[in-house]
Structures are given as structure tokens and as C-alpha cells.
Amino acid sequence: MKFIIMKLMTQLEISLVSCKPCLRSSVIKCTMNSMNTVINFPKRKEAKCAVILARVSSKEQEEGYSIDAQKHRLETYCTRKNLQILNTFEITESSTVGDRKKFMKMIAYIKKQRKPIALVSDKVDRLQRSFREYPLLDGLIQEGRLELHFNTENQIIHQTSTSHERMMWSMSVMMAQSFVDSMRDNVKRSQEHKIRIGEWSGAAPVGYLNIRNEQGKTDITIDQDRAPLIKKLFLTYAEGGKTLSELEALCKKWDLKNIRGKKSHLQRSHIYKILNNPFYYGKMRVKGHLYPHRYEPIISKEIFDKCQAVMQGWNKKPFQYAAKEFVFRGLLQCATTGRTVTADTKKKTYKSGKVAQWTYLRCWNPDDPEKKMWVREEKILSQIEEVFKKLTIPEPQLTNVIKYIREVDYTEREFVRRHRKELIKEQDSILAKLDSLMELLLERIIDRSDFTRKKTALNERLDEIDLQLKDDRNGDENFKETLISLVELSSQAHELFKSSTVEQKRRLVNFMFANLNLKGATLCYSLKKPFDQFMKCTNDSQWRILVNRLRTNSIDFCHIDAITFYKNSLSNSVGSAD
């Protein structure tokens, strides 16, 4: 703008030289009026009302970031800025874990207001510690409905903020996220050390107790009351012939209860987890891998394997399925008894010679568990179709979601590239320092103790850099394509299901559903990750938040060969249609 004004002034001076003196004043007046019109921008509508956010977590509470202290500072700030306080939200929750229900409640309150609202917080990290909330907040800011006021940083982010102001906001968020990432790295290193020494971090399984040893450190020991019953549970199940429901009744008879929570008798789901837990024979499962632990085992590996054999049905006689395939064969469980729901086909021949057939599913009556009941397969198939309909994403929204996934992936890759470049540069610098350190020792400028201390510190940093470089190399290269395949599969699941064969329907149901239970004629289900979260997204903003959460929290879904499954589903569907 300054450049344009200076150019206009230069042209004006040249023109005035050739003008008559009587016309010069008129020309100058008209020109200045035109310039005033050019630079007279409309002012933004400033917020006059404020919502105060005071947030702490349990650890920060001990460090002095108390709710009352934040409220006092923010109320003083609002008085100084002539802001009317509409509401104060006192939140005690993590900004990086979970769905931030209290935070979303505050955002819903702000959305209900008809006038612009100033959201006042003590620091940027009191509002957010990651970019997960960025699309939601930025959307309200761009609409002119929200201003962000940060007391300590003395920043105000509004609809007409400059690029520099927005960059400072982004940098503050990045620093807050960096702090969280650093803490996560420390926790990760601590967990890796515990794995190496065979130490379990977390609550002890039933049959063990969490205690503190003589040094005051946490430890795990055998629960003398429950351990014999846990061993008896394994031995009973290893013999075969007992269902989970029957084991549940035995646990009540033995008075085997959980040590935590309501301390109720063990339920079927808990018994199932116990029978599949390798901790009882000497191995602990961490992120899908088994590591030996240092605690006393309750059972032998042989007993555990026998239980797995029973669970997999290896002790049963081989069963030859009929020529006819059923959609839900082996996929449905009766919610009343825990048994597998079986299918049967009934045929009827009419006088005209026409033959009709119906498939029924056998389960047990919820009101009378001893009584069997039969449910038409079509009724359950229609309920499956309704679930797939809910997962369908409208075409304009689907295009936006895929576009945003590609943008996030590109940004992430650029960040990793720059991060690796910085690490390699620091690695070269440390190696050069080690060489110089050796020369200083040889020239006796430093003694052996200083040399050892500095060398140890530099080598430790080198090890940290190696781990970070390894993490960058091991980053999921298929994140973008896998997530896009899952989104497209979710959106087309209903059409694929309707046009596919029985076997293809089985594979699709097995791929997308985690659990299927039949309670009478009602289907009870839970979807696998991330399909369960797809169902909750109804607009672009929610999809952006979910994509950022999947990337930030590294939810374990990319091990699924979604790309191959999706392409095969499409080809099979086309083949069936032909």
C-alpha cells in the first residue's frame, strides 16, 4: 500500500509541474480525497463480551497453576480491556488425551452467542497443546464469531489478524506441542527400560497385587488368595467342555472377584481376557509383542497353550460345513449365552412347483436363556445395511476429506524431512566435538575425568539422535493411502455389501466389525478402529479434527492391509455385477 501511495505522489508531482497555479490546489485536494478513499478500510467488529477459560491438569495443579490464580488474572485482564464476562469455564482435563468433553461444551456455548466472543485464557497452552483444535477455533475466528485473548503472551487473534500475529499463535501452539512430545519421549524411554528389565508398568492382572517394596518402589507380587483360583480356572478350561458362561458361574461359586472397581465377580469378557493373557506363564504383552517379565508365574506355558487350543476349537472334531455358505457363519455370538449363533435353511415346495427357502439364525431367548429362538437372517442383514448407511460420506464431503488427508500427509512429511536434516546436522557437530575432545585430552588441556564426563554426555545425545532418526525412518509411509482407502471403503460399504456375494459379504463384515452379538432379534455391535470414529463425523470440521487425531496419536490401524482389501472389494463387486 505504501508503495502505491508513493507512486501516486510521484505522478502527482510530475503532473503539477505542467499545471497552472490556479489549478494546482484543486488537483491536490481531489487527489488527497481519492487517497483517503483508498486507505479507509472498514473496521472489524470487536468483541465486547468474554468467556474465561481456566484449565489445569492434576500435575500442573501442584506446580502452582491453580484455577483461582488463573481466574484472578483473567478477570483483571477483562476489566482492563472493558470486556463483559458472560461465563467462566473451570476445566480440569488433559488437552492431549481424550475428546475434551468440557472444552467442547465451552465451544458449544460460544457458538450459541449471536455476538462476537472473546475467549480469554492465561496462556496458549491453557487453551491447546496441539493443532487438533486449530481447525475448529480458526473456523469461528474467520467467521468473526470468536477472538482469542492470551494474557501472558499479550496476543489477540481475530478475524483481521496479520500473518505475523497468526504465525506467533501457531508457534506458541507448536512449542506447547513440543513440550508434550518431549514428555512423551521421556515416558517412552522409561517404558523401554522397564521392558528390558522385565518390569510391568500398570495395574497387575487378577491373581497378582501391586505393592511397594522395602525401597519404596512399586512392585508386583502373587496374590495368595486369588492366584490358586486363577490357576484352577485355567486348569478347568484346559480340560475342555466348559463355555465362558459356565466358567462365569464357577467364578461366582468360588467367590473369585476382581480386586479393582466394584470388586464384583468376574464376567465373561474378563474371563476371556484372563485366559488370553500370557502374563500368567511369564510373558508380558506390550504393543502386540511378548517380553519375559521378572515376576513369579502362576501357570506353565503348557497349560496356557492347552487353553488356547480349546479356545481355537482344536480339541473338537473337524466340522464339515455344508455346501451352502452363510453370511454370519462363525461371526455372530449369542448375547444371552455367549455361544456361537448357527444358521439353517428351510425349504418349502408349493403346489405350483415353485421352491422357496429361508435362512434362520439360532440363538437363545434373552428372557428365558434355556429356550432357543429362531430369527430370520434377512432381518439381521437389514440391520447390517443400516450400519453401513450411517458410514456413507456424501460426495462433496468425501472429496474434502481426502483432500485434507493429502494436505496433512504432505505437511507431516515436510516436517519430518526438516527434522531429519536438523538431527543429521547436530549429529555431525557432535562427532566433530568428540574429535576435538580427544585432541584436547592428548594435548593435556583437559584431564581424564573431564574428558570422560563430556564424552559420556555427547554419546548419550548421539544415542538419542539415533533413536529419533530411527523413529523418523520407521514412520508410517502408508498413512495417507491407508486412511484414504479406509475412508473410501467406509463410504461405499453399503453399495459393496448389497452387490456382493455371500462370501464377499462375510469378508466385509469381518473386516469392519469388531464384535457382533445377537440379543434376541436385535443386533448389538461395535466397529473396528477407525470406522467407529468415522460414524461420529458429520461435517468437515469434525473430519479435520479426526484426521489430526489419527496422525498425532498414532492410532494403530495402519497394520490393516486396507489398500489391498479395498481394491479387491471393488474388483469383486464389479465381477459380481457382470
C-alpha positions as CSV (number, residue, x, y, z in Angstrom):
1,M,0.0,0.0,0.0
2,K,2.8,2.4,0.9
3,F,4.4,1.7,-2.5
4,I,1.2,2.6,-4.3
5,I,0.8,5.8,-2.4
6,M,4.4,6.9,-3.1
7,K,3.9,6.1,-6.8
8,L,0.7,8.2,-6.9
9,M,2.6,11.1,-5.2
10,T,5.4,11.0,-7.8
11,Q,2.9,11.0,-10.6
12,L,1.1,13.9,-8.9
13,E,4.3,16.0,-8.7
14,I,5.1,15.5,-12.4
15,S,1.5,16.5,-13.3
16,L,1.6,19.6,-11.1
17,V,4.7,21.0,-12.8
18,S,2.7,21.4,-16.0
19,C,-0.4,22.7,-14.3
20,K,-1.4,26.3,-14.0
21,P,-1.0,27.7,-10.4
22,C,-4.8,28.2,-10.2
23,L,-5.5,24.5,-10.8
24,R,-2.8,23.1,-8.5
25,S,-4.8,23.4,-5.3
26,S,-7.9,21.7,-6.8
27,V,-5.8,18.8,-8.2
28,I,-4.1,18.3,-4.8
29,K,-7.5,18.4,-3.0
30,C,-9.1,15.8,-5.3
31,T,-6.1,13.6,-5.2
32,M,-5.9,13.5,-1.4
33,N,-9.7,12.7,-1.2
34,S,-9.1,9.8,-3.6
35,M,-6.2,8.6,-1.4
36,N,-8.3,8.8,1.7
37,T,-11.0,6.7,0.0
38,V,-8.4,4.0,-0.9
39,I,-6.9,3.6,2.5
40,N,-10.1,3.9,4.5
41,F,-10.7,0.2,5.4
42,P,-13.8,-0.9,7.4
43,K,-13.0,-1.6,11.0
44,R,-13.7,-5.1,12.4
45,K,-16.5,-5.6,14.9
46,E,-14.6,-6.0,18.2
47,A,-15.8,-8.4,20.9
48,K,-17.4,-6.7,23.9
49,C,-18.2,-9.9,25.8
50,A,-15.8,-12.5,27.1
51,V,-15.7,-16.1,28.2
52,I,-12.9,-17.1,30.6
53,L,-11.1,-20.4,30.4
54,A,-9.2,-21.6,33.4
55,R,-7.7,-25.1,32.9
56,V,-5.4,-27.3,34.9
57,S,-4.3,-30.9,35.0
58,S,-3.5,-32.7,38.2
59,K,0.3,-32.4,37.8
60,E,0.1,-28.7,36.9
61,Q,-2.1,-28.1,39.9
62,E,0.8,-29.0,42.2
63,E,3.1,-26.6,40.3
64,G,1.0,-23.5,41.1
65,Y,-1.2,-23.2,38.0
66,S,-4.3,-23.1,40.2
67,I,-7.8,-22.4,39.0
68,D,-8.3,-19.4,41.4
69,A,-5.0,-17.8,40.4
70,Q,-5.9,-18.0,36.7
71,K,-9.4,-16.6,37.3
72,H,-8.0,-13.6,39.2
73,R,-5.5,-12.7,36.4
74,L,-8.1,-13.2,33.7
75,E,-10.8,-11.2,35.5
76,T,-8.3,-8.3,35.9
77,Y,-7.5,-8.6,32.2
78,C,-11.2,-8.4,31.2
79,T,-11.6,-5.3,33.5
80,R,-8.6,-3.6,31.8
81,K,-9.9,-4.4,28.3
82,N,-13.6,-3.4,29.2
83,L,-14.8,-6.9,28.4
84,Q,-18.1,-8.1,30.0
85,I,-17.7,-11.6,31.4
86,L,-20.5,-13.8,30.3
87,N,-19.3,-17.1,31.7
88,T,-16.3,-18.8,33.3
89,F,-15.3,-22.3,32.5
90,E,-13.2,-24.1,35.0
91,I,-11.8,-27.2,33.3
92,T,-9.7,-30.0,34.9
93,E,-8.8,-32.2,32.0
94,S,-5.9,-33.0,29.7
95,S,-5.7,-31.1,26.5
96,T,-4.0,-34.0,24.6
97,V,-5.9,-37.1,25.8
98,G,-9.5,-38.0,25.1
99,D,-12.2,-36.0,23.3
100,R,-12.0,-32.9,25.7
101,K,-15.7,-33.0,26.5
102,K,-15.6,-30.0,28.8
103,F,-13.7,-28.0,26.2
104,M,-16.3,-28.9,23.5
105,K,-19.1,-27.8,25.9
106,M,-17.5,-24.4,26.2
107,I,-17.2,-24.2,22.4
108,A,-20.9,-25.1,22.1
109,Y,-21.8,-22.3,24.5
110,I,-19.7,-19.8,22.4
111,K,-21.5,-20.9,19.2
112,K,-24.9,-20.1,20.7
113,Q,-24.0,-16.4,21.2
114,R,-25.1,-14.0,18.5
115,K,-22.3,-11.5,19.0
116,P,-18.5,-11.9,18.8
117,I,-17.0,-13.5,21.9
118,A,-13.5,-13.0,23.3
119,L,-12.2,-16.3,24.6
120,V,-9.7,-15.3,27.3
121,S,-7.1,-17.7,28.7
122,D,-3.9,-17.2,30.7
123,K,-1.6,-18.8,28.1
124,V,-1.8,-20.5,24.8
125,D,-1.1,-23.9,26.4
126,R,-4.1,-23.4,28.7
127,L,-6.3,-23.4,25.6
128,Q,-4.5,-26.0,23.4
129,R,-1.3,-28.1,23.3
130,S,-1.7,-29.4,19.8
131,F,-3.1,-28.4,16.4
132,R,-6.1,-30.8,16.9
133,E,-8.4,-27.9,17.9
134,Y,-6.9,-25.4,15.4
135,P,-9.4,-26.0,12.5
136,L,-12.4,-25.6,14.9
137,L,-11.1,-22.4,16.5
138,D,-9.8,-20.9,13.2
139,G,-13.2,-21.5,11.6
140,L,-15.0,-19.5,14.3
141,I,-12.3,-16.8,14.0
142,Q,-12.7,-16.5,10.3
143,E,-16.5,-16.2,10.7
144,G,-16.0,-13.2,13.0
145,R,-17.6,-15.0,15.9
146,L,-14.5,-15.6,18.1
147,E,-11.4,-13.7,19.3
148,L,-8.6,-15.4,21.2
149,H,-7.0,-13.4,24.0
150,F,-3.9,-14.7,25.7
151,N,-3.0,-12.8,28.8
152,T,0.7,-13.8,29.4
153,E,1.7,-13.7,25.7
154,N,-0.3,-10.4,25.2
155,Q,-1.7,-11.7,22.0
156,I,-5.1,-11.2,20.4
157,I,-6.1,-13.4,17.4
158,H,-9.1,-12.1,15.5
159,Q,-10.7,-12.1,12.0
160,T,-8.3,-9.5,10.6
161,S,-5.1,-10.6,12.3
162,T,-2.0,-10.2,10.3
163,S,0.1,-13.1,9.1
164,H,2.7,-12.3,11.7
165,E,0.2,-12.5,14.5
166,R,-1.2,-15.8,13.3
167,M,2.3,-17.1,12.9
168,M,3.0,-16.2,16.6
169,W,-0.1,-18.1,17.6
170,S,1.0,-21.1,15.6
171,M,4.5,-21.0,17.0
172,S,3.1,-20.9,20.6
173,V,0.9,-24.0,19.8
174,M,3.9,-25.7,18.3
175,M,6.0,-25.0,21.4
176,A,3.3,-26.3,23.6
177,Q,3.0,-29.5,21.5
178,S,6.8,-29.8,21.5
179,F,6.7,-29.9,25.3
180,V,4.1,-32.6,25.3
181,D,6.1,-34.6,22.7
182,S,9.2,-34.3,24.9
183,M,7.4,-35.6,27.9
184,R,6.1,-38.5,25.7
185,D,9.6,-39.3,24.6
186,N,10.8,-39.4,28.3
187,V,7.9,-41.8,29.1
188,K,8.7,-43.9,26.1
189,R,12.4,-44.2,27.2
190,S,11.3,-45.1,30.7
191,Q,8.9,-47.8,29.3
192,E,11.7,-49.2,27.1
193,H,14.0,-49.5,30.1
194,K,11.2,-51.3,32.1
195,I,10.7,-53.7,29.3
196,R,14.5,-54.5,29.2
197,I,14.5,-55.4,32.9
198,G,11.2,-57.2,32.7
199,E,9.2,-54.8,34.8
200,W,5.4,-54.3,34.2
201,S,4.1,-50.7,34.3
202,G,0.4,-50.6,35.1
203,A,-2.2,-52.5,37.2
204,A,-1.4,-56.1,38.0
205,P,-3.7,-58.7,36.5
206,V,-6.1,-60.6,38.7
207,G,-4.1,-63.1,40.8
208,Y,-1.3,-60.5,41.4
209,L,-1.1,-57.4,43.7
210,N,0.5,-54.0,43.2
211,I,2.7,-53.3,46.3
212,R,5.6,-51.1,47.4
213,N,8.8,-52.8,48.3
214,E,11.3,-52.0,51.1
215,Q,12.9,-49.3,48.9
216,G,9.5,-47.6,48.4
217,K,9.3,-48.6,44.8
218,T,6.3,-50.1,43.1
219,D,6.4,-53.9,42.6
220,I,4.1,-56.8,41.8
221,T,3.7,-59.9,43.9
222,I,1.5,-63.1,43.9
223,D,-2.0,-62.6,45.4
224,Q,-2.1,-65.6,47.8
225,D,-5.9,-65.6,47.9
226,R,-6.7,-65.3,44.2
227,A,-3.7,-67.0,42.5
228,P,-4.9,-70.5,43.3
229,L,-8.3,-69.8,41.9
230,I,-6.8,-68.3,38.7
231,K,-4.7,-71.5,38.3
232,K,-7.9,-73.6,38.9
233,L,-9.7,-71.5,36.3
234,F,-7.0,-72.3,33.7
235,L,-6.9,-76.0,34.5
236,T,-10.7,-76.3,34.3
237,Y,-10.9,-74.6,30.9
238,A,-7.9,-76.6,29.6
239,E,-9.9,-79.8,30.1
240,G,-12.4,-78.7,27.5
241,G,-16.2,-78.8,27.6
242,K,-16.7,-75.6,29.6
243,T,-18.1,-72.4,28.0
244,L,-17.3,-68.9,29.2
245,S,-20.8,-68.7,30.7
246,E,-20.1,-71.9,32.7
247,L,-16.8,-70.5,33.9
248,E,-18.6,-67.3,35.0
249,A,-20.9,-69.4,37.1
250,L,-17.9,-71.3,38.6
251,C,-16.2,-68.0,39.5
252,K,-19.3,-67.0,41.4
253,K,-19.3,-70.3,43.2
254,W,-15.6,-69.9,44.1
255,D,-16.2,-66.3,45.0
256,L,-13.4,-65.1,42.6
257,K,-13.8,-61.4,42.4
258,N,-11.9,-58.5,40.8
259,I,-9.6,-56.6,43.1
260,R,-10.4,-53.2,41.5
261,G,-13.5,-51.2,40.7
262,K,-16.7,-52.5,42.2
263,K,-14.9,-55.8,43.1
264,S,-17.7,-57.8,41.5
265,H,-17.4,-61.4,40.3
266,L,-15.6,-62.0,37.1
267,Q,-17.7,-61.5,33.9
268,R,-17.3,-63.5,30.7
269,S,-15.4,-60.7,29.0
270,H,-12.9,-60.5,31.9
271,I,-12.5,-64.3,31.9
272,Y,-11.8,-64.3,28.2
273,K,-9.0,-61.7,28.8
274,I,-7.5,-63.7,31.6
275,L,-7.4,-66.9,29.5
276,N,-5.6,-65.0,26.7
277,N,-3.1,-63.1,29.0
278,P,0.4,-64.6,28.7
279,F,1.4,-62.7,31.9
280,Y,0.3,-65.8,33.9
281,Y,3.0,-68.0,32.4
282,G,5.9,-65.5,32.5
283,K,5.5,-63.2,29.4
284,M,4.0,-59.7,29.2
285,R,2.4,-58.4,26.1
286,V,3.4,-54.8,25.1
287,K,2.0,-53.4,21.9
288,G,1.5,-56.8,20.4
289,H,4.9,-58.2,21.3
290,L,5.8,-60.6,24.1
291,Y,8.6,-59.9,26.6
292,P,9.7,-62.0,29.6
293,H,8.9,-60.4,33.0
294,R,10.6,-61.0,36.3
295,Y,7.6,-62.0,38.4
296,E,6.6,-65.4,39.6
297,P,4.3,-67.2,37.1
298,I,1.0,-68.8,38.2
299,I,0.7,-71.4,35.4
300,S,3.0,-73.1,33.0
301,K,3.3,-72.4,29.3
302,E,1.9,-75.9,28.6
303,I,-1.4,-75.1,30.5
304,F,-1.7,-71.8,28.6
305,D,-1.3,-73.5,25.3
306,K,-3.9,-76.1,26.1
307,C,-6.4,-73.3,26.9
308,Q,-5.6,-71.6,23.6
309,A,-6.2,-74.9,21.8
310,V,-9.6,-75.2,23.5
311,M,-10.4,-71.7,22.6
312,Q,-9.5,-72.2,19.0
313,G,-11.5,-75.4,18.9
314,W,-8.5,-77.7,18.2
315,N,-9.9,-80.2,20.7
316,K,-13.2,-80.5,18.8
317,K,-13.9,-82.9,16.0
318,P,-13.4,-81.5,12.5
319,F,-16.7,-80.0,11.2
320,Q,-17.5,-80.2,7.6
321,Y,-19.6,-77.2,6.6
322,A,-22.4,-77.8,4.2
323,A,-22.1,-76.7,0.6
324,K,-24.3,-73.6,1.3
325,E,-22.4,-70.7,2.8
326,F,-24.0,-68.4,5.4
327,V,-23.1,-64.7,5.8
328,F,-22.8,-64.9,9.6
329,R,-21.1,-68.3,9.9
330,G,-18.7,-68.0,12.9
331,L,-19.2,-64.2,13.1
332,L,-22.2,-63.9,15.4
333,Q,-22.4,-64.7,19.1
334,C,-25.5,-65.0,21.2
335,A,-25.5,-62.2,23.7
336,T,-27.5,-64.3,26.2
337,T,-25.3,-67.4,26.4
338,G,-22.0,-66.4,24.7
339,R,-22.4,-69.3,22.2
340,T,-21.9,-69.1,18.5
341,V,-25.0,-68.4,16.5
342,T,-25.7,-71.1,13.9
343,A,-27.7,-70.8,10.7
344,D,-30.1,-73.2,9.0
345,T,-32.0,-73.1,5.7
346,K,-35.7,-74.2,5.5
347,K,-37.3,-75.0,2.1
348,K,-40.9,-75.2,1.0
349,T,-42.3,-76.5,-2.2
350,Y,-45.6,-75.1,-3.4
351,K,-48.3,-76.8,-5.5
352,S,-47.1,-74.9,-8.5
353,G,-43.7,-76.5,-8.2
354,K,-42.0,-73.3,-7.1
355,V,-39.5,-73.8,-4.3
356,A,-38.9,-71.1,-1.6
357,Q,-36.2,-71.1,1.0
358,W,-35.5,-69.0,4.1
359,T,-32.4,-68.9,6.3
360,Y,-32.8,-68.7,10.1
361,L,-30.3,-67.9,12.8
362,R,-30.5,-69.9,16.0
363,C,-29.9,-68.1,19.3
364,W,-31.3,-68.1,22.9
365,N,-34.1,-66.1,24.3
366,P,-32.9,-63.2,26.5
367,D,-36.0,-63.6,28.7
368,D,-35.5,-67.4,29.0
369,P,-31.9,-68.4,28.4
370,E,-32.8,-72.1,28.3
371,K,-35.2,-71.6,25.4
372,K,-33.9,-71.4,21.8
373,M,-35.3,-68.9,19.3
374,W,-35.0,-68.5,15.5
375,V,-34.5,-65.2,13.8
376,R,-34.8,-64.6,10.0
377,E,-31.4,-63.8,8.5
378,E,-32.9,-61.1,6.3
379,K,-33.8,-59.1,9.5
380,I,-30.2,-59.1,10.7
381,L,-28.9,-58.3,7.2
382,S,-31.1,-55.2,7.1
383,Q,-29.6,-54.1,10.4
384,I,-26.1,-54.5,9.0
385,E,-27.1,-52.4,5.9
386,E,-28.4,-49.7,8.2
387,V,-25.0,-49.5,9.9
388,F,-23.2,-49.3,6.5
389,K,-25.7,-46.5,5.5
390,K,-24.6,-44.4,8.5
391,L,-20.9,-44.8,7.4
392,T,-21.7,-43.4,3.9
393,I,-20.0,-40.0,3.3
394,P,-21.7,-37.5,0.9
395,E,-19.6,-37.0,-2.3
396,P,-18.7,-33.3,-1.7
397,Q,-17.6,-34.0,1.9
398,L,-15.7,-37.1,0.8
399,T,-13.7,-35.1,-1.7
400,N,-12.9,-32.5,1.0
401,V,-11.8,-35.2,3.5
402,I,-9.5,-36.9,1.0
403,K,-8.0,-33.5,0.0
404,Y,-7.3,-32.7,3.7
405,I,-5.7,-36.1,4.3
406,R,-3.3,-35.4,1.5
407,E,-2.5,-31.9,2.8
408,V,-1.8,-33.3,6.3
409,D,0.4,-36.0,4.9
410,Y,2.4,-33.5,2.9
411,T,2.9,-31.2,5.9
412,E,3.9,-34.1,8.1
413,R,6.5,-35.3,5.5
414,E,7.9,-31.8,5.2
415,F,8.3,-31.6,8.9
416,V,10.0,-35.0,9.2
417,R,12.4,-34.0,6.3
418,R,13.4,-30.8,8.1
419,H,13.6,-32.5,11.4
420,R,15.9,-35.2,10.0
421,K,18.1,-32.5,8.4
422,E,18.5,-30.8,11.7
423,L,19.3,-34.0,13.5
424,I,21.9,-35.0,11.0
425,K,23.5,-31.6,11.2
426,E,23.6,-31.9,15.0
427,Q,25.0,-35.4,14.7
428,D,27.9,-34.2,12.5
429,S,28.5,-31.4,15.0
430,I,28.7,-33.8,17.9
431,L,31.1,-36.1,16.0
432,A,33.4,-33.1,15.4
433,K,33.2,-32.2,19.1
434,L,34.3,-35.7,20.0
435,D,37.3,-35.4,17.7
436,S,38.2,-32.1,19.2
437,L,37.7,-33.5,22.7
438,M,40.2,-36.3,22.0
439,E,42.8,-33.7,20.8
440,L,42.3,-31.6,24.0
441,L,43.0,-34.7,26.0
442,L,46.1,-35.6,24.1
443,E,47.4,-32.1,24.5
444,R,46.6,-32.3,28.2
445,I,44.4,-29.2,28.1
446,I,41.7,-31.2,29.9
447,D,42.1,-34.1,32.3
448,R,40.8,-37.7,32.0
449,S,37.7,-37.0,34.3
450,D,36.5,-34.0,32.3
451,F,37.1,-35.9,29.0
452,T,35.0,-38.9,30.3
453,R,32.2,-36.7,31.6
454,K,31.9,-34.7,28.4
455,K,32.3,-37.7,26.1
456,T,29.5,-39.6,28.0
457,A,27.2,-36.6,27.6
458,L,27.9,-36.3,23.9
459,N,27.5,-40.1,23.3
460,E,24.2,-40.0,25.2
461,R,22.9,-37.3,22.9
462,L,24.2,-39.3,19.9
463,D,22.1,-42.2,21.0
464,E,19.0,-40.0,21.4
465,I,19.6,-38.7,17.9
466,D,19.9,-42.2,16.5
467,L,16.6,-43.2,18.1
468,Q,14.9,-40.1,16.7
469,L,16.2,-40.8,13.2
470,K,15.1,-44.4,13.5
471,D,11.6,-43.3,14.5
472,D,11.5,-41.0,11.5
473,R,12.6,-43.8,9.2
474,N,10.1,-46.2,10.8
475,G,7.3,-43.6,10.4
476,D,4.3,-45.0,8.6
477,E,4.8,-44.4,4.9
478,N,1.4,-45.8,4.1
479,F,-0.6,-43.5,6.4
480,K,-2.1,-41.4,3.6
481,E,-3.1,-44.2,1.2
482,T,-4.3,-46.5,4.0
483,L,-6.5,-43.8,5.6
484,I,-7.9,-42.7,2.1
485,S,-8.7,-46.4,1.4
486,L,-10.5,-46.8,4.7
487,V,-12.5,-43.6,4.1
488,E,-13.5,-44.7,0.6
489,L,-14.3,-48.2,1.8
490,S,-16.4,-46.8,4.6
491,S,-18.3,-44.5,2.2
492,Q,-19.0,-47.3,-0.3
493,A,-19.6,-50.2,2.2
494,H,-23.3,-50.1,1.8
495,E,-23.3,-50.4,-2.0
496,L,-20.5,-53.0,-1.9
497,F,-22.5,-55.1,0.6
498,K,-25.7,-55.1,-1.4
499,S,-23.9,-56.1,-4.7
500,S,-21.6,-58.7,-3.3
501,T,-21.8,-62.5,-2.9
502,V,-22.2,-64.3,0.4
503,E,-18.5,-64.9,0.9
504,Q,-17.7,-61.2,0.0
505,K,-20.4,-60.1,2.5
506,R,-18.7,-62.2,5.1
507,R,-15.3,-60.7,4.5
508,L,-16.6,-57.1,4.5
509,V,-18.5,-57.7,7.8
510,N,-15.4,-59.4,9.4
511,F,-13.2,-56.5,8.2
512,M,-15.2,-53.7,9.6
513,F,-16.9,-55.1,12.7
514,A,-15.0,-55.8,16.0
515,N,-17.9,-57.6,17.7
516,L,-21.3,-58.9,16.6
517,N,-23.8,-60.2,19.2
518,L,-27.4,-61.2,18.7
519,K,-29.7,-60.3,21.6
520,G,-33.0,-61.8,20.6
521,A,-33.8,-60.3,17.2
522,T,-31.6,-57.2,17.8
523,L,-28.1,-56.9,16.5
524,C,-25.5,-55.5,19.0
525,Y,-22.2,-54.5,17.5
526,S,-19.0,-52.5,17.8
527,L,-17.0,-51.3,14.8
528,K,-13.2,-51.6,14.4
529,K,-11.0,-48.6,14.6
530,P,-11.2,-46.2,12.9
531,F,-14.7,-47.0,11.5
532,D,-16.2,-46.4,14.9
533,Q,-14.9,-42.8,14.8
534,F,-15.9,-42.3,11.1
535,M,-19.5,-42.7,12.2
536,K,-19.3,-39.8,14.6
537,C,-18.1,-37.3,11.9
538,T,-20.9,-35.3,10.3
539,N,-19.1,-32.2,8.9
540,D,-15.7,-31.1,7.5
541,S,-14.6,-29.6,10.8
542,Q,-15.1,-32.9,12.7
543,W,-13.3,-34.8,9.9
544,R,-10.3,-32.5,10.2
545,I,-10.1,-33.0,13.9
546,L,-10.3,-36.8,13.5
547,V,-7.6,-36.8,10.8
548,N,-5.3,-34.8,13.0
549,R,-6.0,-37.1,16.0
550,L,-5.2,-40.2,13.9
551,R,-1.9,-38.7,12.9
552,T,-1.0,-37.2,16.3
553,N,-2.0,-40.1,18.5
554,S,-0.7,-42.8,16.0
555,I,-3.8,-44.9,16.4
556,D,-2.9,-48.4,15.5
557,F,-4.9,-49.1,12.3
558,C,-2.4,-49.0,9.5
559,H,-1.4,-52.6,10.1
560,I,-4.6,-53.5,8.3
561,D,-4.0,-54.1,4.6
562,A,-6.8,-51.7,3.8
563,I,-5.4,-50.8,0.4
564,T,-5.4,-54.4,-0.9
565,F,-8.8,-55.2,0.7
566,Y,-10.4,-52.1,-0.8
567,K,-9.1,-52.8,-4.3
568,N,-10.2,-56.4,-4.1
569,S,-13.6,-55.4,-2.8
570,L,-14.1,-53.1,-5.8
571,S,-12.9,-55.8,-8.3
572,N,-15.1,-58.5,-6.7
573,S,-18.0,-56.1,-6.7
574,V,-17.6,-55.4,-10.4
575,G,-17.2,-59.1,-11.2
576,S,-20.4,-59.9,-9.3
577,A,-22.3,-57.2,-11.2
578,D,-21.1,-58.5,-14.5
